[in-house]
Amino acid sequence: MHVLFACPHNDPADWLPLLASELPDCRISVWDPQGPPSGADVALVWKPPAALFAHEPNLKALFNLGAGVDALLAMPELPPHIQIVRLEDAGMAVQMAEYALYALLRASRNFGRYEADQAAARWAPLPGLRRAQWPVGVLGLGEMGARVAQSIAAFDYPVAGWSRSPRSIDGVQCFAGQDKLSGFLRRTRVLVNVLPLTPETNGILNRETLSQLMPGAHLINVGRGPHLNEDDLLALLEEGRIEGATLDVFGVEPLPPSHPFWTHPRVHITPHIAASTLREEAVAQIAAKVRRLARGEPISGVVTPQRGY
């Protein structure tokens, strides 16, 4: 099988030795848009240029070097016959859980306030935490969301999760379907969004949904920027309906220097780093699936375009 590395934003030198080691029986090459078609069967991609698909007509599968496939599915040049395979965890779920716990603890344990106290040389202990007052809700219960929910539950916070279809997770109250979304939101004070971006979830974090959260609510968005209506969040923060937000993803990235999130006192931002692709883990997972494809065996992680994940 011929595997093509087609990630113009990544250095092939970081990936090819690992691929060659894991796939010694495969031909590995780097996409050259100026050269002739490679004839590759599968390609490793991340935000590929549209020219790839016209240049490489033999591609049968794309392995996306990330969990989110919304950018790929939005490309009109993507041939409908090409199978898209997403990364399943590959070291990202634990990073996502760490980030969500960091943001939750910063809010519920008042660590942001203590940072300000240190800057002012002020010694002012606050009352201890009562976790029952900080129920957490996780939007999205796939590999990432399930790990986030279980990790938070292990710290004895009340945790619920919402997904489109029913799930069952130990220690987590599970809600499913559009008709259960309001009930899920009303019992939630800290909302962690880990949903995939689909036409149905685009803009799901808006005035209508966020206004249903408990008083003193906090938003943690580690899904996708377009999930959030940023103007609605800013308005709810000013109205006191939302207490604070920790945001890792944005509608425009990098976040423009003039954006009000940079200077808002109750918004804490990071530059899309909640969960990074780990090369060794990603290559091992992809290589195992390439070997299964070469043997004509089914693989997991295949995207259903109609669902968007």
N, C-alpha and C positions, 0 to 999 in steps of 0.2 A: 504494500500500500504506500502511496506517495502522500506525505504530509507537508503542507505548505504553511510556513509562518508568515502571516500577513497582518502584522501589527506595526504600522509605520511609526507609532509613538513609543514603541518599546525597542530596546537594543537587542537584536538577535543574539549577540554574544552572551547575553544573560540566560537565554532560553535554549539555544541549539545544543550545547553539550548535555544538558539534562534530557532533552528529547532523544538525542542519539543514544544515550545510555539506557533509557527506558524502552526504546523502540529500535533495537539493533537490526531488526529484519526489515525496517521501513526505510524508504528514501525520504530524507528531510531536506527541504530547501527553503530559501527565502524568496518571497514574491518580488519580482523585478518588473515594474510596470513598463519599462522600456524594452524588455526582452520579449522573446516569443512566449506563448502560453506554456505553462509548465506541465499541464496535463494532470495536475494533482487531484486526488480523490477527496481529500478533506483539508480544511484550513483552520488554523488557529487565528482568531480575530479579536480585536477590540476596537470599536468605532472604525471599521474599515472604510476606505474610500469607495464610492459607488463604482469606480472603474474596475474594481476587482472582479465583479460578476460578469462583465462583458469580456474581460481579458481571460478569465478562467472558466470556460463553459462546462468543464467536466466535473466541477465540484458537486459532491453529493451531500456533504455535511459540513457544518460550521461549528467549531467548538469555541464558545464565547469565553474569554478570559475574565469573567465576572459573573455575578449572580443575576444582574439585571439585563434583560434582553430588549427593553423597550426601544432603545436607539436602533437596534437592528431591525426590529419589526416595523419601525416607522419608515424604513428606506423603501421608496417605490421601486428601486432597481433590484431589490432582492427577489430572485426567481422563486416561484411558489413551490417548486419541487425540492428545494434544498432543505435538508433536515437541520434544525438548530438545536444544539445541545448546550445547556447551561451548566455552570459549575454548581455542584451540590456541596455546600459547606466548604471543603478544602481549606480549613483553618479560619474561615471567616465568621462562623457562628459564634465561636468563643470570643472573638474580638467584639462582635456586636453586643454580646451579653455584658462584656466588661464596660463598654461605652454606656449602655443603658443603666447599669448599676452605678457607674460614676456620676451620671447626671441625676439619677434618683437620690443618691446619698448626698450629693451637693445641695439638693433642694430640701430633702426631709431632715437632714442633720444640720442645716444652716451653715454649711461650710463657706458659702459665699459671704455670709454676714461676718464670719470669723476672719476671712481674708481682709475685709474692710476694717475690722477692729484692729488687726495687726498693723495695717498701714497707719492707723490713727493712734497706735500705742494704747489701745483701750482694752481693759480686762473686763469682759462682760459675759459671764456664762449664761446660757439660755436653758430653759427647762428641757428635760430629757425627752427622747422620741417615744411617742406612742404609735406603733405601726398600724394599729387599727384605724387611725385617722388618715392614713396614706394609702388607700386602695389603688392598685396599679392595674391598668388595662393595656393589653398588648394587641394592637391591630395587625392581624396577619399571623398565622400559626403554621407556616411552612418550616423548613429546616432552621432558618434564622429565628423566626418568631417563637417557635417552640423552645429553642435553647434559651432565648431571652426570658421567657415566662418561667421556665423551670429554675433558672439561675436566681431570679428575683424571689421566687417562692421559697428557695432555700434560705433566704435571709428573713423569713417569717413575715413578709409583707402579704396582705391579701391580694391575690392575683387572679385576674380574669383574662380571657382571650377571646377575640372575635375573628371569625373566618367565614368565607363564603359558604363552604360546606362543613358539615359536622366534624369535629375533632374530639379526641379524648386524651387528656394529659393529666397525669397524676399531680395533685396539688393545685390544679388550675381549674377555675370555673369557666367552662367553655360555652360561648354563644355562637350561633351560626345563622346566617341568612339576614337579608335586609330588614326583615320584620323584628329581629332581635337587636339591631344596632342601637336603638335608642335606650333600651334597658341596659345594655353594656356601657354606654357612655354615662348614663345617670349615676352608676355606681362607681365611677372612675374619677380619681383626683389627679393621678399622673398617667397621661396617655403616651404610650410608646408606639410610634408608627413604624412597622416593618413590612408593610404591604408591597407587593410588586406594583409597578405602574401599568395600568390598563385603562381603556376608555371608561370603565366603570369606576375606577378609583381616582382618576384624574380630578383634582380639586376636592377630594373628600374631606380634607381638613379646612373647613370654612366656618362662617359665622353660625350657620344652622347647627352643625355638628359640635363645634367647640363650645357653643353656649350651653350645651346639655351637660357638660362636665360639672363635677362638684365645685363648690366654692373653694377658692385658693388653688385652682388647677394649674398644673404644669404640663407643657407639651414637650416631648422629646421626639424629634423627627430624624430618623436614620433610614427612611425609605427612599423617596425621590423628591426632588424639589417641587415638581408640578403637583404633588399631592396637596400642597399647602397654598391656600390663598393668602399671600403675604400681607395684603392690605387689610384683610379681615382680622388676621392675628394682631397687627399693630393697633387696630381700632379696639379690639377686645382687651389688649393690654392697657390702653389708655383709659378704658372704661372700668378697669378693675375686675373684669369678668375672668381674665386669665392672669395668674400671679407671675408666671415666668415661662421661658421657653429655652430649650437647648436644641440648637439646630446644626446639623452636619451637612445638609443638602439644600440646594437653592434653585430657584427657577432659572437664574443666570449664574453660571460659574465660569471663572472666579466671580465672587460677589463684588459688584462695582463699589469703588471706594466711597461713592456718595450715598450708598444705601443706608437707610436709617437703622438697620440691624447692628451696624458696626458700633454705634454709640448709644444704643438703647440700654438703660441701666438694668433691665430685667431680661435681656436676651443674651445668651451665652452661645457663641458660634465657634465652630471648628471647620477646617477646609476639606470636607468630604474625606475624612480619614477614619470613620468609625470601624470599617472593616476593609483591609487591603488584601489583594490577592497574594497569596504566598506561593512563590514559584515552585518549590519542591513538591508541596502538597497538590498544587494544581496540575503539574506535569504528571505526577503519579496517577491521579484520577483520570486525566485525559488519555494517557497511554493505555490504561486498563480498558477503557472504552474503545479505543482504536483497535486494540487486539481482538476484542469481542466482535466489532464490526467486520474485521478481516476474516473471522471465522463464521460470519453470517449469523451471529447471535444477537438477541435484543439487548439494548442498553437503557439505563435509566437517565433521567434528566432531559429527555426530549421535550421540546417546547411545543405546546399546542397553540398555534397562532391565534385561533379564535378566542382563547382565554387570555392570551398575552403573557403566559408563563408556562 
